[in-house]
Amino acid sequence: MATNYFKWLGEKFKTIGTTEGGQAVQVSLTDGAGAPIIADKSGGMRSISELQSAVHDGMMFGLSSHGTITAGASLILLGVIGTRQVHFDGFKCDISQTPFLIEFFESPTVTTLGTQVATRRRNRANANVSQMLVYSGGTVSANGALIDDDQLLLVGQGANVLNGTGTIEDGWVLKANTTYMIKLTNQASSTTSFNTKFAWHEAEYIV
C-alpha cells in the first residue's frame, strides 16, 4: 500500500530508520521557512541535496578575503567552533607567487586570536548566525595536529609561469567546541597576492 505522506503534514522531521550504531535517520519535512515540502498533487516528497538543504535552512556560511603575504611569512586563519558541529565544504586560495604552502591544523595552542572576520550567511532571507567565529592574523605557540595540506609549486618557466590555486578538500566534519587553523605560508622569494574563499555548514549532529 502506498505511503500516505499527507499524514506527516505539521511534523518537522520524520524518522525513517536507524543506523547500525542506533542513531535515528530523519528527513526534514519543512523548508528553511518552516513550510511543508510535500507535493500538493502527486503525494510525493520533494528531495534536495544536503548542501541545498543547509542553504535553505540558513545553516550554510562562507567568507572571502584577499591581501598580500611577504616572502617567507605566514598568515593564520583561526576557526573557533561553538556547540554545533561544522561540515567543512571547501577552502580555496589563489596566489600570484609559488611555492606556497597551505596547512590545516586541529587544536592549535592560540596566543592571540587576531581580528575577527565577517562571515556571510548563504540564505540572505534568514537571520541565523554562524557559531564558528573566524579570525585572521592571530598567533600560536603550537600548531596542533596537521590534518591536511597542499603545496603549490611552479607551473611553467620564465614569463610563462602561471598563478596557482591551492585547496583543502571538502568532506571534513569538525568537532564542536574546538579550534582549527588554516596556515598560509609564502615560500617564494617575493611578496605574493592571495584571494581565499571558504564555505561550511553547521548542525547539532552531522550524520
Phi, psi and omega in degrees: 000139182292144178289135178270093183292337184292339178289346179276350182304136182096340175275147179272321179227154174232126177281125183247001179163191178223154176281173178299332179274002178091004179283130179295137175258119184238155172244144177280133180255005178227158175272188183297338180265002179088005180277141179300143177255043177260129178295131186293325189249325187277340185078005179264161180258129179290140182237135176228164182289165178300318181294318178297320179297319179297320177297310183297325181279359180073027183246010177249135187226165178199172174204162173218150179207160178210161180171207179226153175230126182288163182303130177079358183263165178234152171242133182251130171246126180247133174246113181259109188272140178272218186277348178266145172290155181240128172264115184283114185259012172124145176226131180231139179225120174264135182224161184258347181227143174233160002286158185211136186242132174244125181233145183237118185239150174250136175058054172291160174269108189271130175267308174224142182284328185090208185260129179293137181257135179291129175261157185238130176279132183289329177269103186283351178265006184243152184256007181299152180238137178297135174277345175274121178263133184247135181232147179238142175083017178283182178227153179226154175262343176210140186286332187089200183273124176286125180243346175193155174204166179207126178248128178266128180246171182297136173238114183097183181223150175056231181289352183259013177291131182265150171295157184247158174229122178248154182221157161248125187298149177281179177099003176275134170257116186263142186289146173294156176054040183223148178257137177237156183225132167253122183247120180255119183239124177274107180266005180279173181269003179217167182297140177245144170271150179220155173219125183243150171224137189218132180225148178201162169227159189236150177202157177296324175211128180256116182291000000 
